[in-house]
Amino acid sequence: MTPISKNILLAIMDAIKAKLDALETNKTWILTKLPPGKKAIGCKWVIKTKFKADGSVECHNARLVANGFTQSRSDHSLFAKRTNSGFTAILVYVDDLILGGDDLAEIECIKKLLDDKFKIKDPGRLKYFLGLEVARTTQGISLYQQKYTLDLLKEYGLTNAKPASTPMNYTVTLSKSFKVPLDDLQPYRRLIGRLLYFTNTRPDICFIVSKLSQYLDCATGLHFKAGLHVLCYLKQALAKGVFFPRNSDFKLTGYFDSDWGTCPDSRRSMTG
């Protein structure tokens, strides 16, 4: 086991105390006698560490979870409100919330209401959320995933790898007929799932990620290597992402190319 420093232990204890105080303030439970013949369900503390975009620790979060139950990683909801004065949206992920819109008065009202009810912490303007980094300028807002990219490069041992200039090796034709599949497909599926998350800010890898997703049940070492090649491509422009200009004419422009009957598995044309 990795030893825990005294400062981290004290921070965790403070997080647990803050959570207990919030649970008691909100009257989350009522103490009562256990009915005859029933057994009480045990509980445990789950400690999570939140990091800033630069990798430093932002805070420690504590959650009290009943034994036999697991926390959902996809517990998210979007709530929207439109009035004559503007538009407001709330994005909820477990116990994190993002407030946005063009009605600042409504946003402040919602924050006060939530704080009165649940004692929330307001970290200010959104800078980092679930691997997405937010940068603001007078021209607009940029979304990118630099820290998430660096974390994956380190995990897959590609920190010192040479960046790739293209998202895929165009001299290799991917197919389901490649030799023997990997003994364990889980690492490949995990890699593709992470690359899919990158498509939120890097639409330039959508085609190759969609292509690699077709081999989740029969991936070989060549398919896995192609997935790592995408990571090397992301490395050559770590801060690249999507930009939402402050002033836009909402004109959508798209480009595509196609090859006639080049899919080795279906002999159909490929478009991307």
C-alpha angles and dihedrals in degrees: 000000000000112000116242119225120235093246093053091046091052091048090052091049090051090051091051092048091049090051093048091049090051092048091051093044091052092045091235092170142019120220112235141155118276112251115246114275094016128116123216117243113238125228140205139197119250113201121200127184118217117210132202122232090265091056097254121130115267099181146317119253124203125200128184109222128186114238112257093033128094130206116248116236091199099053098130135135137181122216123186134188127189122190137162089269097053149288128299129184133188121199114195125197112174100299099342123094135191118203119198142158144098097274106084093178091056091047092053090047091053092048091052091048092050093046092051090051104035107011096240129191117234111207092183128235116015112262105150133016130162094337094316118119121204125207124182131202134164087264097055147284129308126202119198141150107223098142092045089052093050091048092054093044088054093046093052094042094248100121092112096032120123112260116246121232095211131041093236141023102253092196091067121074110207116221143166089235094072109129120271119347121243115279089233116032095183097089090051092048091048091051093050091048090055092047089052088058089055091060088075089075103014110056088166090078096048095101098051093042090051089049094049090049089067091070101055091118099042108026119155133191089274091057091048090049089052089054091052088049088061089055090052088052091052089051093065091067108024097170096044115121144124123313125208108198120216090230118038138158090214091236112158117209123186137181131196142171131201140200120209113241095334101137104110092205103046102014088229127136118268123223128185 
